[in-house]
């Protein structure tokens, strides 16, 4: 396997691992951000249900991406591209969710929390953008020329 394909797989694996663990860490375990999500006593049970759904979905999608990358079955390039698509879902979903009327990137009571912005950029959209940029770069990097394939 070429160095560019290996680097591409590593990039997807990094985002997949972050996707698998990130939501549970941020939304349920880190005190500063968990108090805004799963540990927020003002959130109704149904809102917590949907946050838990997102946590489980992200863990499953990230885990599936990691499994595809490590699978000895099938075409490794196809598996890498499929893993990239699967792992991108929760990150693309951030932008889609932000576009729905009546949604907010953070609750008003936490709008001044330093955990919600980095240099004035909302952290959910920033992290999603970084993950999608890494996944896009991995696709470009792993696109190497195949024998017998015309460009």
C-alpha positions as CSV (number, residue, x, y, z in Angstrom):
1,X,0.0,0.0,0.0
2,X,1.3,3.4,-0.9
3,X,2.3,6.0,1.7
4,X,-0.6,8.3,0.5
5,X,-3.1,5.5,0.9
6,X,-1.8,4.7,4.3
7,X,-2.0,8.3,5.4
8,X,-5.5,8.6,3.9
9,X,-6.6,5.6,6.0
10,X,-5.0,7.0,9.1
11,X,-6.8,10.3,8.6
12,X,-10.2,8.5,8.3
13,X,-9.3,6.4,11.3
14,X,-8.5,9.4,13.4
15,X,-11.9,11.0,12.5
16,X,-13.7,7.7,13.0
17,X,-12.2,7.3,16.5
18,X,-13.1,10.8,17.4
19,X,-16.6,10.3,16.1
20,X,-17.0,7.1,18.0
21,X,-15.9,8.6,21.3
22,X,-16.5,12.3,20.9
23,X,-20.2,12.7,21.5
24,X,-20.2,10.6,24.7
25,X,-17.2,12.4,26.1
26,X,-18.5,15.9,25.3
27,X,-22.2,15.5,25.9
28,X,-22.1,13.1,28.9
29,X,-18.7,13.1,30.6
30,X,-16.8,16.4,30.4
31,X,-18.3,18.5,33.2
32,X,-18.3,21.8,31.4
33,X,-20.2,20.5,28.4
34,X,-22.1,17.7,30.0
35,X,-23.9,20.2,32.2
36,X,-25.3,21.7,28.9
37,X,-26.5,18.4,27.6
38,X,-27.1,15.1,29.4
39,X,-26.5,16.6,32.9
40,X,-28.7,19.6,32.3
41,X,-31.6,19.4,34.8
42,X,-33.6,21.9,32.7
43,X,-33.6,19.7,29.6
44,X,-36.8,17.6,29.3
45,X,-36.4,13.8,29.1
46,X,-37.3,13.8,25.4
47,X,-34.4,16.3,24.6
48,X,-32.1,14.0,26.6
49,X,-33.4,11.0,24.6
50,X,-32.4,12.7,21.3
51,X,-29.0,13.7,22.7
52,X,-28.5,10.1,23.8
53,X,-29.6,8.9,20.3
54,X,-27.0,11.2,18.8
55,X,-24.3,9.8,21.2
56,X,-25.2,6.2,20.3
57,X,-25.5,7.0,16.6
58,X,-22.1,8.7,16.5
59,X,-20.5,5.8,18.4
60,X,-22.0,3.2,16.0
61,X,-21.1,5.2,12.8
62,X,-17.5,5.8,14.1
63,X,-17.2,2.2,15.1
64,X,-18.5,1.0,11.7
65,X,-16.0,3.3,10.0
66,X,-13.1,1.8,12.1
67,X,-14.3,-1.7,11.3
68,X,-14.4,-1.0,7.6
69,X,-10.9,0.4,7.7
70,X,-9.6,-2.6,9.5
71,X,-11.5,-5.2,7.5
72,X,-9.5,-7.9,5.7
73,X,-12.5,-8.4,3.4
74,X,-13.3,-6.4,0.3
75,X,-11.3,-3.8,-1.6
76,X,-9.4,-1.6,0.9
77,X,-9.9,1.5,-1.2
78,X,-13.7,0.9,-1.4
79,X,-13.8,0.3,2.3
80,X,-11.9,3.5,3.0
81,X,-14.2,5.6,0.8
82,X,-17.3,3.9,2.4
83,X,-15.9,4.5,5.9
84,X,-15.3,8.2,4.9
85,X,-18.9,8.6,3.8
86,X,-20.3,6.8,6.9
87,X,-18.1,8.8,9.4
88,X,-19.1,12.1,7.7
89,X,-22.8,11.6,8.5
90,X,-22.9,13.1,12.1
91,X,-20.6,16.0,11.0
92,X,-22.8,16.9,8.0
93,X,-25.8,16.5,10.3
94,X,-24.5,19.3,12.5
95,X,-25.0,21.8,9.6
96,X,-28.4,20.3,8.7
97,X,-29.6,20.5,12.3
98,X,-28.4,24.1,12.6
99,X,-30.5,25.0,9.5
100,X,-33.8,23.8,11.1
101,X,-36.1,26.6,12.3
102,X,-36.2,27.0,16.1
103,X,-32.9,25.2,16.7
104,X,-29.9,26.8,18.4
105,X,-26.2,25.8,18.5
106,X,-26.3,26.2,22.3
107,X,-28.9,27.1,25.0
108,X,-29.1,30.8,25.9
109,X,-28.1,30.2,29.5
110,X,-24.7,28.9,28.2
111,X,-24.1,31.4,25.4
112,X,-21.2,33.0,27.4
113,X,-19.5,29.6,28.1
114,X,-15.9,29.5,26.8
115,X,-16.6,25.8,25.9
116,X,-19.0,26.9,23.2
117,X,-16.7,29.0,21.0
118,X,-13.1,29.1,19.8
119,X,-12.0,32.6,18.6
120,X,-15.7,33.5,18.1
121,X,-16.5,30.4,16.1
122,X,-19.2,28.1,17.4
123,X,-17.4,24.9,18.5
124,X,-19.9,22.4,17.1
125,X,-19.6,23.8,13.6
126,X,-15.9,24.3,14.0
127,X,-15.3,20.7,15.0
128,X,-17.6,19.4,12.2
129,X,-15.8,21.6,9.7
130,X,-12.4,20.3,10.8
131,X,-13.6,16.6,10.6
132,X,-15.1,17.2,7.2
133,X,-12.0,18.9,5.9
134,X,-9.8,16.0,7.2
135,X,-12.1,13.5,5.5
136,X,-12.1,15.5,2.3
137,X,-8.3,15.7,2.3
138,X,-8.1,12.0,3.0
139,X,-10.2,11.3,-0.1
140,X,-7.9,13.5,-2.2
141,X,-4.8,11.9,-0.8
142,X,-6.1,8.4,-1.2
143,X,-7.2,9.0,-4.8
144,X,-3.9,7.7,-6.2
145,X,-3.8,6.4,-9.7
146,X,-4.7,2.7,-10.1
147,X,-2.9,0.6,-12.7
148,X,-4.8,0.6,-16.0
149,X,-7.0,3.5,-15.0
150,X,-7.1,6.5,-17.3
151,X,-7.3,10.1,-16.0
